Amino acid sequence: MDERGAIEDYPGMTAHEAARLAARALGALAGQMDEAADLFDAVRYGRVEPTPTQDTWMREFADRVTHASLALETATGQVPA
């Protein structure tokens, strides 16, 4: 999302902080960002071993996020069509 200009990451940014910021620009995918952040944290910090289903879901979700249209605000505060 940083590469696409939807968020500006910073050192120490958590998955949940990134998810909250990215959700603003993701429209229909916004609701799944917290779920993705929870799974990322659980796997990253060793609380769970991801199941094949979770792995597939996360990879497919990441692909949908990568290709999603973004609702970014313009300088006037309007969201482009």
C-alpha positions in Angstrom: 0.0 0.0 0.0 2.9 2.3 0.6 4.2 1.7 -3.0 0.8 2.7 -4.3 0.6 5.9 -2.2 -2.3 4.8 -0.1 -0.3 4.9 3.2 3.1 6.2 4.2 4.9 3.6 6.3 7.4 4.4 9.0 9.8 2.4 11.2 8.0 0.4 13.8 4.6 0.6 12.1 2.5 -2.4 13.2 0.4 -4.6 11.0 -2.7 -3.1 12.7 -1.6 0.5 12.1 -1.0 -0.3 8.5 -4.3 -2.1 8.2 -6.2 0.9 9.7 -4.6 3.3 7.3 -4.9 1.1 4.3 -8.6 0.4 5.0 -9.5 4.0 4.2 -8.5 3.5 0.6 -9.7 0.0 0.1 -13.5 0.3 0.0 -15.0 -3.2 0.0 -11.8 -4.9 1.2 -11.5 -2.6 4.3 -13.4 -5.0 6.5 -10.9 -7.8 6.0 -7.8 -5.7 6.8 -8.1 -6.3 10.6 -8.4 -10.1 9.9 -5.3 -10.0 7.8 -3.4 -8.0 10.4 -4.5 -10.5 13.1 -3.3 -13.5 11.1 0.0 -11.7 10.1 0.7 -11.0 13.8 -0.2 -14.5 14.9 2.1 -16.1 12.4 4.9 -13.6 12.6 5.1 -13.8 16.4 4.8 -17.6 16.5 1.4 -17.9 18.1 0.0 -20.0 15.3 1.3 -22.2 12.5 -0.7 -21.2 9.5 -3.0 -23.7 8.0 -3.0 -24.3 4.2 -6.4 -22.5 4.2 -5.1 -19.5 6.0 -2.0 -19.3 3.8 -4.2 -19.5 0.7 -6.6 -16.8 2.0 -3.7 -14.5 2.9 -2.1 -14.8 -0.5 -5.4 -14.3 -2.3 -6.3 -11.3 -0.1 -2.8 -9.8 -0.7 -3.4 -10.2 -4.5 -6.9 -8.6 -4.2 -5.4 -5.7 -2.2 -2.6 -5.3 -4.8 -5.1 -5.0 -7.6 -7.9 -3.1 -5.9 -8.9 0.3 -7.0 -8.0 2.9 -4.4 -10.3 5.7 -3.1 -7.7 8.2 -2.4 -8.6 11.8 -1.3 -7.4 14.7 -3.5 -6.0 17.9 -2.2 -9.6 19.3 -2.0 -10.7 16.4 0.2 -12.8 14.8 -2.6 -12.5 11.2 -3.5 -11.9 10.7 -7.2 -14.3 8.5 -9.1 
